[in-house]
Amino acid sequence: MQLHIVHDTTYRYDQAANLIIQALRMWPAPSNGQVVKEWRVAVDGKRLQPTCVDGFGNPVATHAIDRSVESVRLSVRGRVDTRDLHGVHGNEKESLPPMFYLASTPLTDSNTGIVELAHASAGSGADPLDRLHRLCNGVRDHVDYLPYQTDAETTAVAAFAAGAGVCQDHAHVLIAAARSLGFPARYVSGYLCPIADTAAASHAWAEIFVDDLGWVGFDAANRQSPDERYVRIGCGRDYRDAAPVRGVRLGGLAETLEVEVSIAESPQAAQ
């Protein structure tokens, strides 16, 4: 499948900001499941290229705006050929050993409730994939999909207690639960081509390390493993490591976001 992605984000400030510094992780790395045909990231119309790769293997670019601005526009235009590997990302070109992803972070700490759900959902058995699919469904059963209940700093424990959240929260709870069972787990950011009547959006899911297979993706929000409708962008221990945009600014007071995303199968691929 060839996916065409258009993603625009406009930051607006109540009063002009005087200095903005942002680190962007918005470039997909080639893998067995995807071939990047075209990809362009621009800030206010000026193309930006990655300048380094972070410790998790994510291409990164940092830019600064050292003048008075009332808005900043980030745009992504991409075309990626994808194929269905049933969620198996494998273990290619990894800069960190799997065991690194057993350590919890503030966003992915577990508690008694998460540990109990992990054991009750995954159960026992020799097949780790069966256990992890049950775990994925168990997380989704407990955490309903409800927008506007959480934010980027909501922890797995808080989302679990609320029983509600979005894909980021499902990923954090699943990561915490998997780690409690001894499975290395990490956070993945990317895109998902719309399913049925759902809207196009950036997306998040978890990857869990399985012996003999390597990293395998589990999307608890949709109760499935990633297929050809997914484009993988970045990974890390949690959202903070893989966030597409992180930054600081001077001034600007209140910040509002306008986000427009469209993801569709390219007409060329459909012919």
C-alpha positions in Angstrom: 0.0 0.0 0.0 1.2 3.5 -0.8 0.1 6.1 1.8 0.1 9.8 1.2 0.3 11.9 4.3 -0.4 15.6 4.8 0.0 16.9 8.3 -0.1 20.6 9.2 0.3 22.0 12.8 -0.1 25.7 13.5 0.9 27.1 16.8 -0.7 30.5 17.7 0.2 32.7 20.7 -2.0 35.2 22.5 1.0 37.6 22.5 4.1 37.4 20.3 6.8 34.9 21.3 10.3 36.2 21.2 12.3 33.0 21.0 11.2 29.5 20.1 13.4 26.4 20.1 11.9 23.1 18.9 13.3 19.6 18.5 11.5 17.7 15.8 11.2 13.9 15.4 9.0 13.8 12.3 11.0 11.7 9.8 10.3 7.9 9.3 13.3 5.6 9.2 13.2 2.9 6.5 12.4 -0.5 7.7 11.3 -3.9 6.5 7.7 -2.8 6.7 8.0 0.6 4.9 9.9 2.3 2.2 10.0 6.1 2.3 9.4 7.5 -1.2 9.1 11.2 -0.4 9.2 13.1 2.8 9.3 16.8 3.5 9.2 18.7 6.8 8.9 22.5 6.7 8.8 25.2 9.3 6.9 28.3 8.0 7.5 27.0 4.5 11.3 26.5 4.9 12.4 22.9 4.5 14.1 21.3 7.5 16.4 18.3 7.3 17.5 16.0 10.2 20.9 16.9 11.6 21.4 13.9 13.9 20.0 10.6 15.1 19.2 10.3 18.8 20.0 7.3 21.1 16.7 5.6 20.1 17.5 5.7 16.4 15.1 8.6 15.6 16.2 11.3 13.1 16.1 14.7 14.8 16.3 18.3 13.7 16.4 21.3 16.0 15.4 24.8 14.8 15.2 28.2 16.5 13.2 31.3 15.7 14.9 34.2 17.3 12.4 37.0 16.4 9.0 38.1 17.4 6.3 35.8 16.0 2.6 35.2 16.7 2.4 31.9 14.9 4.5 29.0 13.7 3.4 26.5 11.1 4.9 23.0 10.8 4.0 20.9 7.7 4.7 17.3 6.7 4.2 15.9 3.3 5.1 12.3 2.7 4.6 9.2 0.5 5.5 5.8 2.0 5.1 2.3 0.6 4.0 -0.1 3.3 3.4 -3.8 3.7 1.7 -5.9 6.3 4.2 -7.8 8.5 1.6 -8.6 11.2 3.2 -6.1 13.5 6.7 -7.6 13.4 9.2 -4.8 13.3 12.1 -7.2 14.0 15.4 -6.2 15.5 17.1 -4.3 12.7 19.6 -1.6 13.3 18.9 -1.3 17.0 21.2 1.0 19.0 20.0 -0.2 22.4 19.6 -3.7 23.8 16.0 -4.9 24.5 16.7 -5.0 28.2 17.1 -1.3 28.2 13.3 -1.0 27.7 12.5 -2.9 30.9 13.1 0.2 33.0 10.1 2.3 33.8 9.8 6.0 33.5 7.5 8.5 35.2 5.0 8.2 32.4 5.1 4.4 32.4 5.4 3.5 36.0 3.0 0.7 37.0 1.0 0.1 40.2 -0.8 -2.8 41.9 -3.8 -2.4 39.6 -1.8 -2.4 36.4 0.2 -5.4 37.6 -2.9 -7.3 38.5 -4.6 -6.6 35.2 -1.4 -7.7 33.4 -1.4 -11.1 35.1 -5.1 -11.6 34.8 -5.3 -10.6 31.1 -2.1 -12.3 29.8 -2.5 -15.4 31.9 0.1 -18.2 31.5 1.2 -20.3 28.6 4.1 -21.0 26.3 3.1 -18.7 23.5 4.1 -15.1 24.3 2.2 -13.7 21.3 -1.1 -15.2 22.6 -0.3 -13.7 26.0 0.5 -10.3 24.6 -2.6 -10.1 22.4 -4.7 -11.0 25.5 -2.9 -8.3 27.4 -3.5 -5.8 24.6 -7.2 -6.5 24.8 -7.2 -6.4 28.6 -5.8 -2.9 28.5 -8.4 -1.7 26.0 -11.2 -3.3 28.1 -10.1 -1.3 31.1 -9.2 2.0 29.4 -12.0 3.3 27.3 -11.2 5.6 24.3 -12.4 9.0 25.4 -10.8 12.1 24.0 -10.1 15.2 26.1 -9.8 13.3 29.4 -6.0 13.3 29.4 -3.1 15.3 28.1 0.6 14.7 27.0 1.7 14.5 30.6 -0.9 12.0 31.8 0.8 8.9 33.4 -0.1 5.3 32.8 -1.2 5.1 36.5 -3.5 8.2 36.1 -5.0 6.9 32.8 -5.6 3.5 34.4 -7.3 5.0 37.4 -9.5 7.1 35.2 -10.3 4.2 32.9 -10.2 6.6 29.9 -7.8 8.1 27.5 -6.5 8.1 24.0 -3.9 6.1 22.0 -1.0 7.6 24.0 -2.6 6.5 27.2 -3.4 3.0 25.9 0.3 2.7 24.8 1.6 3.8 28.2 -0.6 1.5 30.1 0.3 -1.4 27.8 4.0 -0.7 28.2 3.7 -0.6 32.0 1.8 -3.8 32.0 4.1 -5.6 29.6 7.2 -4.6 31.6 5.6 -5.9 34.8 5.5 -9.3 33.1 9.2 -9.1 32.1 8.7 -8.1 28.5 10.8 -5.1 27.2 8.3 -2.6 25.8 8.6 0.8 24.1 6.4 3.6 22.8 6.0 4.2 19.0 4.7 7.4 17.3 3.4 7.4 13.8 0.3 7.6 11.6 -2.7 5.4 10.9 -4.7 5.5 7.7 -8.4 6.0 8.7 -10.3 2.8 9.5 -14.0 2.9 8.5 -15.5 6.3 9.6 -12.6 7.3 11.9 -10.7 10.5 11.2 -7.1 10.6 10.0 -4.7 11.4 12.8 -1.2 11.0 14.2 -1.2 7.8 16.2 0.7 5.9 19.0 1.1 2.3 19.9 3.5 0.0 21.8 6.2 -2.4 20.6 7.0 -5.4 22.8 10.1 -7.6 22.5 9.4 -11.2 21.8 12.3 -13.8 21.6 12.9 -15.1 18.0 10.8 -12.3 16.5 12.2 -9.1 17.9 10.0 -6.1 18.3 6.3 -6.6 17.7 3.7 -3.8 17.6 0.5 -3.8 19.6 -2.1 -1.1 19.1 -4.3 -1.4 22.2 -6.5 1.5 21.0 -7.6 -0.5 18.0 -7.1 -4.0 19.5 -4.7 -5.1 16.7 -1.1 -5.2 15.6 0.1 -2.6 13.0 -0.5 -3.5 9.4 0.0 -1.8 6.0 -2.1 1.1 7.1 0.5 2.3 9.7 3.5 4.5 9.1 6.1 4.2 11.9 7.9 7.5 12.8 9.8 7.3 16.1 10.2 5.3 19.3 11.4 5.6 22.8 10.7 4.6 26.4 7.6 6.8 26.4 5.9 9.7 24.7 8.6 12.2 25.9 11.3 10.3 24.0 9.3 9.9 20.8 7.3 13.1 20.8 7.2 14.6 17.2 7.7 18.1 18.6 9.2 19.2 21.9 10.3 22.8 22.6 10.6 25.8 24.8 9.8 29.5 24.1 10.1 32.9 25.7 6.9 34.9 25.8 3.8 34.0 23.8 1.6 33.4 26.9 -1.2 31.0 26.0 -0.5 28.7 23.1 -3.2 27.1 20.9 -2.9 24.4 18.3 -4.6 23.9 15.0 -4.0 20.5 13.5 -5.0 19.1 10.2 -4.1 15.6 9.1 -5.1 13.6 6.0 -3.8 10.1 5.3 -5.0 8.2 2.2 -3.9 5.5 -0.2 -2.2 7.2 -3.1 -4.2 7.1 -6.4 -1.0 5.8 -8.1 -1.0 2.8 -5.8 -4.6 2.0 -6.3 -4.4 1.7 -10.1 
